[in-house]
């Protein structure tokens, strides 16, 4: 059985990414594309009234070459 990760709001994930040095480069619909100056990037779905599942959180962490635990340290 895998480790349980929290369900976060999209705004929380965007704030975490901004603390890590990412900036929003564009938004298309409800998807914000975040990019770091070193080239790493990820897309955060920001649908109104919907939280991000641990699966999406894991994918965002993978996109930016971190583990979910490392990502959550900046929460």
Phi and psi in degrees as a GROMACS rama.xvg file:
@    title "Ramachandran Plot"
@    xaxis  label "Phi"
@    yaxis  label "Psi"
@TYPE xy
-78.1117  170.279  UNK-2
-74.9845  142.535  UNK-3
-84.9825  127.754  UNK-4
-112.01  152.841  UNK-5
-72.1369  158.758  UNK-6
-92.1752  121.915  UNK-7
-113.428  156.917  UNK-8
-80.957  149.588  UNK-9
-57.1688  -36.5429  UNK-10
-64.5016  -33.1484  UNK-11
-65.5178  -41.8212  UNK-12
-67.9126  -39.9485  UNK-13
-62.0274  -42.4007  UNK-14
-62.2578  -42.8667  UNK-15
-60.1614  -45.9759  UNK-16
-64.4406  -37.11  UNK-17
-65.7177  -36.685  UNK-18
-63.3257  -30.5447  UNK-19
-83.2393  -1.37554  UNK-20
100.644  7.52484  UNK-21
-82.0825  151.218  UNK-22
-128.402  149.408  UNK-23
-75.6265  120.741  UNK-24
-95.7386  -29.1284  UNK-25
-168.484  166.286  UNK-26
-136.626  132.418  UNK-27
-124.756  109.086  UNK-28
66.8162  -124.227  UNK-29
-101.418  18.8327  UNK-30
-116.552  115.516  UNK-31
-93.1453  129.664  UNK-32
-99.6681  120.34  UNK-33
-107.074  138.369  UNK-34
-135.91  142.38  UNK-35
-99.5013  150.592  UNK-36
-57.002  -24.0398  UNK-37
-83.5253  0.807627  UNK-38
106.359  -15.3198  UNK-39
-68.1588  148.779  UNK-40
-159.228  161.934  UNK-41
-156.765  163.034  UNK-42
-112.151  131.298  UNK-43
-111.517  115.964  UNK-44
-73.8983  125.224  UNK-45
-119.257  60.9236  UNK-46
-77.9722  133.047  UNK-47
-60.6917  129.545  UNK-48
78.0466  8.57737  UNK-49
-121.542  138.652  UNK-50
-94.1917  165.043  UNK-51
-92.2208  127.924  UNK-52
-73.8488  160.427  UNK-53
-57.7674  -27.5745  UNK-54
-65.8486  -45.2201  UNK-55
-66.0174  -41.0404  UNK-56
-59.5045  -42.4718  UNK-57
-63.4047  -39.5718  UNK-58
-67.7598  -40.3849  UNK-59
-62.9532  -44.5547  UNK-60
-60.6644  -41.265  UNK-61
-64.3277  -40.9784  UNK-62
-59.9133  -34.2513  UNK-63
-102.879  15.8596  UNK-64
61.3912  41.167  UNK-65
-129.48  164.025  UNK-66
-89.4275  164.793  UNK-67
-63.1919  -38.3298  UNK-68
-61.7603  -43.0401  UNK-69
-63.8578  -38.7569  UNK-70
-64.9129  -41.7224  UNK-71
-72.1814  -16.5899  UNK-72
-61.6992  -27.8789  UNK-73
-89.3169  5.78119  UNK-74
